Amino acid sequence: MDFPRLLTVKQNFPDHQLADVRGSVLAELQSSQFASRVIPGGRVAIGVGSRGIVNIATIVRAVVDYWKSQGCNPFIFPAMGSHGAATAQGQADVLAHYGIDQASMGCPVISELHVVSLGKDANGIEAFMDKNAFDSDGVMLVGRVKWHTDFAGKIESGLFKMMAIGLGKFAGAQRYHTYAYKLGLEHVIRSVGRQVLGSGKILGGLAILEDASHHTGKVAAVPVEAMEQREEELLELVKSWMGRIPMDLDILILTEIGKNISGAGMDTKVVNRSVQGEYNPWPGPKFQRLFIRDLSSMSYGNGVGLGMGDVVHDRLLEKIDWNPTRINSLTASTPAAIRTPLHYPSDLECLSSMMPTVGKLDQAEVTIGWVRNSLEISSLFLSENLRGQIAADATLEIVGAAEAMAFDQHGNLTNTVPAH
């Protein structure tokens, strides 16, 4: 089978990168009124999630140092629902893998699953909070604000979602996703978030925004009094920065998926797939087939997202730990996201199986794109038959000569997607 040659293409996204991430965090917190809410010498619980946020260790260490400078005693706790296989040690391991442990942060990291009930709302939704956080003198959240992989709304992923699903640990995450099945996840996030704010335990949040090149573009200290409105504004801003694959494709190749990349294993709004199995449900470029080659080592064996692929390499299946994968998928009520697609022991077989399925008799016309993952899309491969479309887009730049898709003796690709 003849495969098209690949062009290395750079997407020239606007650059919002902060020059001094630590300094920006400290400046935001110094200008906030967070410390005025805590008694001198008080214990401050800092909630940190499980996403692969760039500069997260630098950011969290700056938050710890801020609270120390205010005469407080901070500690860190995982705010991550069912991640880390819904175990205390697993969640501590997730943080440690991101460089967040007692030695590097200069404060304790306390990971337990015990929660305290905060009561129920009018729909009967019971809110929960990590017990260690509840027993502290105040809770601060550190999280990224971005679009959610399952739905579209004015509040999606961010501090409110962390208050709901993260602070509620496994007990809360199970219940919230069950209610969301009928009421919608945004409704549940807002409702539980308001209950958590009503507890009086939240001191504020630090919102992190990343640009299309996965740089830290903004950090914002968000006060509790305006958290809901401020998060809506920040989400609108970061959506305007969103990067996309630049055009429709017959086959999109992902080198890897993983929980560190997205809650769904991949950003569904970049790859245009639904966790329920729907093809191209979102506005933007459309992709007929999705080929997933591997699982990120930072995903701890969690293979959530493989079900959105049309074909996967056997190497991905061999790396899956089905226990955390099942726990995460069933907690989120998304069993379709872990269905096993077609799979083969080589890249050659995976691609060859998909080429005839995109409705083109002349396979020289099949268009292919290849990115490392759904976060890193500044640099990508595009098939040479897209040269005209690339040239017509002022934001795209061809870097170097076209290269053939090369396979080793086992039928696996030896080309490497350029670093973003």
MARFIDREN-864714 format. One record per residue: x, z, y of N, C-alpha, C, O, CB in turn; residue in three letters. Coordinates in steps of 0.05 Angstrom, whole numbers, plus 5000, padded with zeros to 4 digits. Glycine has a CB too. Layout:
N
XZYXZYXZYXZYXZYALA ...
This chain:
420
501750004976500050005000501850005025503750155027498150245000MET 501149835044502649815069501450015089499150015095502649535080ASP 503250185100502350375120503450285147505650175149503350665113PHE 501950335169502850255195505350415203505650645195500650285216PRO 506950305220509250455231508150655252505950625262511350265244ARG 509850855257509051075275510551065301512951025302509451335261LEU 509051105323510251135349510251435357508251575353508750975370LEU 512551525367512651805377511551795406512551645423515551915377THR 509451945411508051945436508052225449507552415435505151835433VAL 508552225474508452475489505952475507505452285521510952525506LYS 504352695506502152725524503052895548504053115544499652865509GLN 502752785571503652915595501453085607500053005626504752715616ASN 501053325596499053505605500053645631502453685634498353715584PHE 498153735648498953895671500354155662499454275642496553965689PRO 502454235676504054465668503154705684503454715709507054415672ASP 502054915670501255155684502955395676502255625680498255225677HIS 505255345665506955555653507855755674508855675696509455425640GLN 507556015668508456225686511556245684512656225662507156495678LEU 512756275707515756295707516656565696518856575683516756255735ALA 515156775701515957045692513557185680511957305694517157205716ASP 513257165654510957275640510857575643508757685651510957195611VAL 512957715637513058005639512458095667510858275672515758115630ARG 513757965687513358045714510457995723509358155738515157885732GLY 509257785714506457725721504557935709502658015722505657445710SER 505058025684503458235672503658485688501558615695504258285643VAL 506058565694506458815709505158805737503959005746509358885711LEU 505358575750504258555777501158575775499958695792505058285789ALA 499958445755497058455752496158745747494258835759496158275728GLU 497558885730496759155723497259355746495659535751498159255698LEU 499459315761499959485784497859455805497259645819502759415795GLN 496659215808494659175828491859255818489959255834494658875837SER 491559325793488959405782488559705787490359835798488859345751SER 486159795781485560075784485260215757484060425754482860105800GLN 486460095736486160195709487160485706485760645694487660015690PHE 489460545718490560805714488961025727489061255718493360815726ALA 487360965747485661165760483461265741482161465747484461055785SER 483061125719480861205701481861405679480361495663479760965687ARG 484461455679485661625657486761875669488061875690487861465642VAL 486362105655487562355664490562335661491562195643486362585648ILE 492162485677495062485674495862565646494862765635496362675695PRO 497662415634498562475607496662395585497062455562498962765605GLY 494562245593492562155574493561955553495561815558490262035588GLY 492261955530492961765509491261505513488861515515492261885480ARG 492761285515491461025520491760845495493960805485492660885545VAL 489460755485489460575462489460285471487760205486486960635444ALA 491460135462491759855469490959685445492359685425494659785478ILE 488759535448487759365426489059095427488958965448484759345427GLY 490159005404491458745403490458595378490058715357494658785401VAL 489858335381488658185360490658045342493058105343486857975372GLY 489657845326491257725305491957435311493157305293489857755279SER 491257325333491757045339494757005345496157185354490056945362ARG 495656755341498456685348498756625377499156395385499356445331GLY 498556825394498756795423501656785431503256965424497257035437ILE 502456575445505156555454505856785472504256865489505656285468VAL 508356885470509357105486507857365482507957545499509257035515ASN 506357395459504657635456506357885455505558095466503057605431ILE 508657885442510358135441511258205469511358445476512758095422ALA 512058005485512958065513510658175529511058365544514057805526THR 508358065526506058155541505258435534504758605551503657965537ILE 505058495508504258755499506258965507505559185515503758765469VAL 508858905505510959095513510659155543511059385551513758985507ARG 510058955559509659005588507259195593507359365610509358745603ALA 505159155577502759335580503559615572502759805586500459235562VAL 505059655551505959915543507660045565507260275572507559905516VAL 509459895576511260005597509660075622510360265635513459795603ASP 507559915628505959985651504660255647504760425665503759775655TYR 503460305624502060565620504060795619503461015629500560555594TRP 506460745609508460955610509261015639509661255646510960875594LYS 509460815655510160855683507961005698508561125720510560585697SER 505561015687503361165700503161445688501161585694500761015696GLN 505061525672505061795661503261825637502562055630504361985682GLY 502461605625500661615602502161585575504561515575498461405604CYS 500861635554501961605527500461385511498461445499501861885512ASN 501461145512500060925499500660905469502760995460500760665512PRO 498760795454499160715427497660445423495760385437498260935406PHE 498560295403497360035397495760055372496560195353499559815395ILE 493459915371491859895347490959615343490559465362489460095347PHE 490659525318489659255312486659235319485159395310490259165283PRO 485959035334483158975340482558695329482558495343482558985371ALA 481958695302481858425289479858405266480358255248484558365279MET 477658545267475558495247476458505219477558705209474258235253GLY 476058275205476658265176479458145170480058095147474558105162SER 481058095190483657965185485558155172484958395170484857855212HIS 487758055162489558215146488358315121488958545112490558455163GLY 486558155109485058225084483358475088482758605068487058265061ALA 482658535113480958755119482159025109480659195101478158715108ALA 484759045109486159295102487759395125488659235142487859255077THR 488159655127489659775148492559675148493659605169489660085147ALA 493759675124496559585122496759285128498659195142497659645095GLN 494859125119494858845124494758785153496058595163492558705110GLY 493158935168492958885197495458975212496258845231490459025208GLN 496659195203499159275215501359065209503059015226500059545203ALA 501258945186503258735179502858485197504858365205502958655149ASP 500358415203499858195221501258245248502558065258496858145224VAL 500758485259502058545285505058545283506458435300501058815295LEU 506158655261509058665258510258385256512458335266509758825233ALA 508758205244509757935241509957795269511557605272507857765223HIS 508357885288508557785315510557945332510757895356505857795328TYR 512058125320514058275334512858525348514058635366515258105355GLY 510458615338509158845350509259075330507559095312506258785359ILE 511259245332511559475316512659705333513259665356513359425291ASP 512759945321513560175337516360145350516760215373513460425320GLN 518160035335520960005345521059825369522459885388522759915323ALA 519759595367519959395388518159455412518759375435519259125378SER 515959605408514159665429514659925443513759975466511259665419MET 516160105430516760365442514460555442514260735459517760325470GLY 512560515424510260695422509060665394509760465380508060625444CYS 507460845385506360825358504460585355503160505374504861085351PRO 504360485331502360285323500660415301501660475279503660015313VAL 498060465307496360615289494260425278492460335293495060865303ILE 494360375252492460195239490760335219491860415198493959955227SER 488260375225486360485206483760335208483260195227485960795211GLU 481960365188479460225188477060395195474760295196478960095161LEU 477460655200475260835207474060755234475460695253476261125207HIS 471360765235469960695260467960905267467161075251468560425257VAL 467160905293465061085303462760905312463160705325466161255327VAL 460260995306457960845315457360895344457561125353455460915297SER 456660685359455960715387452960675391452060645414457460515404LEU 451360675370448460645372447660355368449260185362447560745399GLY 445060305372443860045367442559935392441660085410441860055345LYS 442459665394441059545416438159485408437259565387442459275425ASP 436659345425433859295421433359125395431159145383432659155444ALA 435258965387435058805363435958955338435958845316436658545366ASN 436759195342437759355319440659315312441659395291436159285295GLY 442159175330444959125325446559375332446659465355446058885342ILE 447859495311449359735315452259665323453559495310449359905289GLU 453159795344455959745354457859955342457060185338456059745385ALA 460259875338462360055327464860035343465459835357462859985297PHE 466460245341469160245354471160385335470560595323469060385381MET 473460275334475760395320475860695327475960755351478460245327ASP 475960865307475761155313478161255329477861425347475661315287LYS 480561165323482861245339482661165368483361315386485461135327ASN 481560925372481060845400478961015413479361095436480260545400ALA 476861075399474661235410475661525417474861635437472361255390PHE 477461625400478461895405480661905427481462125435479662005380ASP 481461675437483461675458482161735485479761775487484961395459SER 483761735506482761785533481861525547480861535569484761925550ASP 482261305534481461045545482660815529484760845517482261025574GLY 481160595529481960365513482460125532480760065549479860295492VAL 484659985528485259745542485559515521486759555500487759765559MET 484359285528484459055510486358845520486558795544481658935506LEU 487858725501489658505508488858265491489158275466492758585504VAL 487858055503486957835487486857575502486857565526484257895476GLY 486857355487486857085498483956995503482257035485488356885480ARG 483356885526480756765531480956465526482756325537479856815561VAL 479256365508479256085502476556005490474856175485481556005483LYS 476155755485473755655472473755745443475755785431473555345474TRP 471255785432470955875405470755635386469955415395468456055402HIS 471455675361471355455342468655405330468155195318473355505320THR 466755595333464155565320461855485338459855385329463455825306ASP 462055535364459855495382460855435410463155475416457955735382PHE 459055345427459655305456457855475472455455495468459255005463ALA 458955615492457455785510458955855535461155745539456656045495GLY 457956035551459256125575461256345569463156385585457256215596LYS 460956485547462956675537463356595508461456575492461956975540ILE 465856565500466556485473468556685462467856905455467556185472GLU 471156595459473156785450474556915474475156795494475356635433SER 474957175471476257325493475857615491475657725469475157225520GLY 475757755514475658045514472958145504472858345489476058145542LEU 470758005510468158095500468058065470467058245456465857925513PHE 469057845459469057815430470858025417470258125396470057535422LYS 473058095430474758305420473358575420473658725401477358325436MET 471858625441470358875442468258885419467859105408468958915469MET 467058665413465058655392466258655364466058855350463258415396ALA 467558435357468558405330471158545325471658645303468758105323ILE 472958545344475558675340475358975339476459095320477458595362GLY 474159095359473959395360472159495337472459725329472859485386LEU 470359325328468559415306469759405279468559495259466159245306GLY 472259305277473659285251471959135230470258975237474459565241LYS 472559185205471159035184468159105183466458935179472459095156PHE 467559365188464759455187463059305208460859215202464559755192ALA 464159275232462759135253462658835248460558705252463959195280GLY 464858725240465058435237462958325217461758125221467858345228ALA 462658475195460658395175457858385187456458185184460658585151GLN 457058595201454358615212453958415234451858285236453858895223ARG 455958375252455558205275455157915267453457775278457958225294TYR 456657825247456357545238453657505224452557285225458657475220HIS 452757715211450057695199447857665220446157495217449557945181THR 447957825240446057795262446357535276444457405285446358025282TYR 448857435279449357185293448156945279447656745291452357145296ALA 447756975253446556755237443856675249443156445248446256835208TYR 442356875259439756815271439756825301438356655314437657005260LYS 441257005313441157045342443256885357442956845381441557335348LEU 445256775343447456635356449656825362449257055370446456505382GLY 452156735359454456905362454856995391455757215396456956765352LEU 454356815410454656895438452757125445453657315459454156655457GLU 450357115436448457335441449457595430449457805443445657265429HIS 450457585405451457825392453957935407454158175411452057775363VAL 455757755414458157835428457457975455458558185461459957595434ILE 455657855470454857975495453458245491454058445504452957785511ARG 451658255472450158505467451958735458451858955470447958455446SER 453658685438455458895429457458965450458159195454456858805403VAL 458458755464460358815486459258995507460659175517461258555499GLY 456758955514455459125534455159415524455559605539452659015542ARG 454559445498454459705486457159845487457360085493453459695457GLN 459259695481461959815482462659895510463760115514464059615471VAL 462059725529462559805557460960045565461960215580461859565576LEU 458560065554456860295561457860565549457060775558454160255550GLY 459760545531460960795520462660935540463261175537462560725494SER 463560795560465360905580468260925571469961045586464361175587GLY 468860825548471660855537473460625547475960655545471560855507LYS 472360405556474060175563475260205591473760255610472459915561ILE 477860175593479260195619479359925633479459915657481960315615LEU 479459715618479759445628481059265607481559355585481459445655GLY 481559025615482758845596484858665610484758615634480658665583GLY 486758565594488558365604487958105590488358075566491558455599LEU 486957915605486257655595488657465596490057455616483857535610ALA 489157325575491357135573490256855571488556805554493257195549ILE 491156675587490256395586492656215580494856255592488956305613LEU 492356025562494455845555493755555562491355485560495055865525GLU 495655405571495155135579495254945555495655035532497155035600ASP 494954685559494754495537497354475521497254385498493954225548ALA 499554555533502054555519502754815506504954865496504354475538SER 500754995504501055255491503055435506504555585494501955215462HIS 503055405533504655585550502855805561500455765565506055435573HIS 503956035567502456235581501956145610503856125625503856515581THR 499456085616498855965642497756165662497956115686496955745639GLY 496656385652495556585671495056845655494256835632492856485683LYS 495557065669494757325658493057455680493757435704497157505650VAL 490857585673489057695692488157975684487058005661486657515697ALA 488558165701487458435696484458425702483658375725488958655712ALA 482758485682479858455685478558735686478658875665478658275663VAL 477358815708476059075709473459085694472158875690475559155738PRO 472759315684470259345668467759265684465859165673470059625657VAL 467759325710465359275726464658985727462358915731465759385754GLU 466658805725466158515727467058365703467558125704467558415752ALA 467358505680468558375657466958135647468157925641468858575635MET 464358155646462757935635462857695653463357475644459858025632GLU 462557735679462657515699465457395700465757155701461757605726GLN 467457575700470257475702471057315678472457115680472157715706ARG 470057395654470757245630469456975631470656775622469957395605GLU 467056955641465756685643467456505661467856275655462956715655GLU 468456615683470056455702472656365689473556145692470656615727GLU 473956555674476556485662476156285640477856105636477856745650LEU 473956305625473456105604473055825616474055635605471056185587LEU 471555815637471155555651473855435659474255195657469255585675GLU 475555605670478255515679479855405655480955185657479755735693LEU 480055565634481755485612480655245597482155085586482155715592VAL 477955205597476854965585477754715600478054505589473754985585LYS 478154745627479054515643481954445636482854225643478754575672SER 483454625624486254575616486454465588488554385579487854835618TRP 484254455573484254395544485554125538484953925551481454395533MET 487354125518488653885509487053765486485853915470491553925501GLY 487153505483485753375461487553155449489453065461483053255471ARG 486853075424488052835413487052605431484652605438487252785383ILE 488752415439488052235461486052015455485151885474490452115472PRO 485351975430483551745423482351785396483251945380485151475425MET 480251615391479051615364481051525343482851355349476551425363ASP 480851625319482751555297481151535271479151665267484951765295LEU 482151355254481051345227482051585210480451705195481851085213ASP 484651645212485751865197487352045216489151945229487451765173ILE 486752295216488352495230489752675210488552785192486652665250LEU 492452695213494052855195494853105209495853105232496552695185ILE 494453335196495453595206497653685187497253705162493153805208LEU 499953745197502153855180501354125169501954185146504753875196THR 499954285185499254555176496754655189495954575211501554755182GLU 495454845175493255005187494055295183495855355168490454935174ILE 492555485195493055765191491555945210490755855232496055815194GLY 491156195203489756385220491256445245490056515266489256645204LYS 493856415245495456455269494956225289495556255313498456465263ASN 493956005280493455765297490655785308490255725332493755505281ILE 488755855292485955885301484456055281485156075258484655605304SER 482256175291480656335273479556175250478956285228478456465288GLY 479155915255478155735234480355585219479755395205476155535246ALA 482855675223485055535211486155305228488555245227484255435184GLY 484355185242485054965261482954975284480755075279485054685247MET 483654885307481754875329479754655324480354425326483254835357ASP 477354735318475254545310474554355332473754125327472754695301THR 474954435357474354265380476554065386476153875402473654425405LYS 478854105374481053905376480753705353481053465357483754055375VAL 480253805329480053625306477253515302476753345285480953775280VAL 475353615318472553535317471253555290470353365278472353245327ASN 471253805280469953875256468454135260469054285278471953895232ARG 466354175243464854425244465654595220466154495198461854375244SER 465654865223466255035201464055025180464355115157466555325210VAL 461754905187459554865167459754595154458054525138456854895181GLN 461854435160462354185146461453935161461853715151460954185121GLY 460453965185459453725200461853565212463753685221457553815223GLU 461553305210463653125222463053075251460753025259463652855206TYR 465153095267465053015296462653125311461152975323465052715298ASN 462253395310459953515324460453555354458553605369459253775312PRO 462953545363463553615391464053365408464753155397466053795392TRP 463653385434464353155451467453095449468953275443463553215481PRO 468152845454470952775454471652585431469852485418472653025451GLY 474252535427475152345406474052425378473752655372478152335405PRO 473552215363472452255336474352165315475851965318469752105333LYS 474352305292476252255270474752225244473052395237478352485268PHE 475252005230473751945206474652115182473052195166473951655200GLN 477252155180478352305157480452495167481952445186479552105136ARG 480652725154482552935161484153005136483153085115481053185172LEU 486852965139488753025117490353265125491753265146490552775111PHE 490253475109491753725115494053755095493553745071489853975114ILE 496453785105498753775087499754055078500954075056501053635101ARG 499254265094500554515086499154755100497454715117503554515094ASP 499954995092498955245103501155385117503355415106497655425081LEU 500755475142502755615157503655865143501956015132501755675185SER 506255925144507256175132506256415147506256635137510356165132SER 505356375172504356595189501356655183500156825196504656535218MET 500156515164497356555157496956765135494656825128496156295149SER 499156865124498957065103497256975079495857145067497857325114TYR 497356725073495856625050492956575056491456475038496056815028GLY 492056635080489256585087488756285091489856175111488356755112ASN 487256165074486855875075484255785088483455555084486955755048GLY 483055965104480555885117481055635134483055605148479556115136VAL 479255445131479455185145480054955126479554725134481655205165GLY 481055005102481654785085479154615079479354375074482954875059LEU 476754745079474354605073473554395093471854225087472154795070GLY 474754395117474254195137475853935132475353735144474754295164MET 477753955114479353715108477953535088476253625073482053805096GLY 478553285089477553095069479453075045478553025023477252815081ASP 481953125050483953135028486153325036486853345060485052845022VAL 487253475017489453655022491553625001491053534979488453955023VAL 494053695009496253684990496153924972495254144980498953675005HIS 496953894947496954114928498654354938498054584931497954024901ASP 500654294954502354514963500754724979501354954979504654404980ARG 498754624994497054805009495554994990495455234995495054655027LEU 494354874970492755034951494455244937493555464932491354854931LEU 496955174931498755354917499455594934500255804923501255204909GLU 499255574961500055794979497655974986498056184999501255675004LYS 495255904978492956054986492656314970492956314945490355894982ILE 492256534984491556784972488456804975487456844997493057034986ASP 487056774953484156744954482757004962480456994971483156654928TRP 484057234959482657484966482157494996479857525004484257724957ASN 484157485014483657495043482057245052480557265071486257515058PRO 482457025038481056775046478056815042476456745059482056535030THR 477356915018474456965013473357175031471157145042474057054984ARG 474757395035473757615052473157505080471057555091475857845054ILE 475057365092474757265119472457065121470857075140477357125128ASN 472356875102470256675103467456795099465656725114470756465082SER 467156975080464557085075463657275097461357295104464457235048LEU 465657425109464957595132463857435155462057515169467457755140THR 465057195159464257025181461856845174460956685190466556855190ALA 460756875149458556705140459156405141457456245148456056765157SER 461556335134462356055134463555975107465955895106464456005157THR 462055975085463155905059464155615058465855555042461155955038PRO 462955435074463755155074466655125082468054935075461954985091ALA 467655315098470355295109472555335088474855295093470755495131ALA 471755435064473755475043473155305018474255364997474055765036ILE 471455105020471054924998473654774993475154705011468754725004ARG 474154714968476554564961476054264962474454164947477654644933THR 477454124980477053824982478553684960479753804942477953725010PRO 478453414961480153254944483053344949483853424971479852954951LEU 484653344927487453434931489153284911488353214889487753734927HIS 491653234919493653084903496353214906496853364925493652784912TYR 498153164888500853284889502853144907505153224908501953294861PRO 501952944921503852804940502352704964499952654964505252574926SER 503852684986502752565011501852275007499852195017504852585034ASP 503452134991502751854986500051824973498451644981504951724968LEU 499451984953496851974940494552054959492451944959496852144915GLU 495152264975493052354994492352135013489952075018494052605009CYS 494352005025493851795045492551555031490751435042496451715059LEU 493651475008492551244994489651274986488151074985494251184969SER 488851524981486051564974484151534998481851464995485651844962SER 485251595022483551585046483451315059481351245071484551795065MET 485551155057485750905072483350725066482350605085488250755064MET 482350695042480150515037477350625044475350485041480050435008PRO 477250875054474651005058473750995087471651125093474751285049THR 475150865105474450875134473050625144472650595168476950925150VAL 472150455125470550225133472049985143470949825158468650305153GLY 474649955136476249735145477449585121478949705106478449825164LYS 476649325118477749175096480649115099482149115080476148915094LEU 481549065124484349015130485649285136485249395157484748815153ASP 487249385117488349655121490549665142491349875151489549755095GLN 491449435151493249425174491849515200493249585219494349145178ALA 489249515199487749605223487049905223486050005242485149445225GLU 487650045201487150325199488850475219491350445219487550435170VAL 487650635236489150785257489651075247487951205235487550795283THR 492051165252493051425242494251585265495751475282495051385219ILE 493651835267494952025284495952255268494852325247493052125307GLY 498152385278499352605262500452815282502052745299501652495244TRP 499453055279500453275296501353505277500653515254498153385315VAL 503053675288503953895272501554085265501154155242506254055286ARG 500054165285497654325282495954285306496654145325498354625277ASN 493654415306491754365328492454495354491154445374488954455320SER 494454665354495454775379497654605392497754575416496555055374LEU 499354485375501654345385501054045385501653905366504154405368GLU 499953945407499053665408500353525432499553295438496053645410ILE 502253645445503653505467505253275457505453065470505453705482SER 506453305433507853085420506553025394505853205379510953155416SER 506252765388504852685364505752415355506852255371501852705367LEU 505152345330505452075321502751925323500652045317506452065291PHE 502851675332500551495332501451235319503651145324499351455360LEU 499651115303500450865290500850645310499550635331498250795270SER 502650465303503450245321501150065329501149945350505750085309GLU 499050055313496749885320495049995343493049875351495049845295ASN 495950235353494650355376496250305402495550415423494150645372LEU 498350145400500150115423498650035449499250135470502249905417ARG 496649845446495149765470493649985483493750015507493249545462GLY 492350155467490850385478492750585491492150705512489250515457GLN 495050625478497050815489498050715517498250865536499450845470ILE 498650455518499650345543497650355566498350375589500550045539ALA 495050355558492950355579492350635589490850665608490450235568ALA 493550845577493151115585495551225600497651255588492451295561ASP 495251275626497451355643498651635635500851705643496651365672ALA 497051795620498052055612499752045587500852255579495652245608THR 499951815574501451785549504051635553504151455570499751645528LEU 506051715539508751595541509851555513510051745497510651775558GLU 510651305507511951255481514851325483516251245501511550955473ILE 515751485464518451585464519951465440519551555417518551905464VAL 521651275445523251165423521850935408519550865415523951375404GLY 523250825389522350595374520450685352520450915344524650435362ALA 518750495342516950545320518550605295520650475291514950315316ALA 517650785278518950835253516950815230514650875233520251115254GLU 517950735207516250705183515550975172517051165175517750535162ALA 513250995160512551235145514251235120513951065103509451245138MET 516051435118517951445097517251665076516351885084520751505108ALA 517451595050516751775029519151825011520751645006514351665012PHE 519452065002521652124983520852054955518751934950522452424984ASP 522552114935522152034908519652164895518652074875524552104891GLN 518652374908516252514899513752414913511552514908516552814902HIS 514052224931511752124946510952294970508752274980509452094928GLY 512852454979512252625002513552525028515852425027513052914997ASN 512152545050513152445075515752585084515952835081511052465097LEU 517652435094520052555105520152545135521952665147522552415093THR 518252405148518152405177517452685187516052835173516052195187ASN 518352755211517753015222516552975250517652845267520353185225THR 514153095254512853075280514653215300515453445296510053215279VAL 515153085323516953205343515853465354513453505356517353005366PRO 517653645360516853905372515553855399516353675414519254095375ALA 513554025405512053985430513654085453512754065476509354125428HIS 
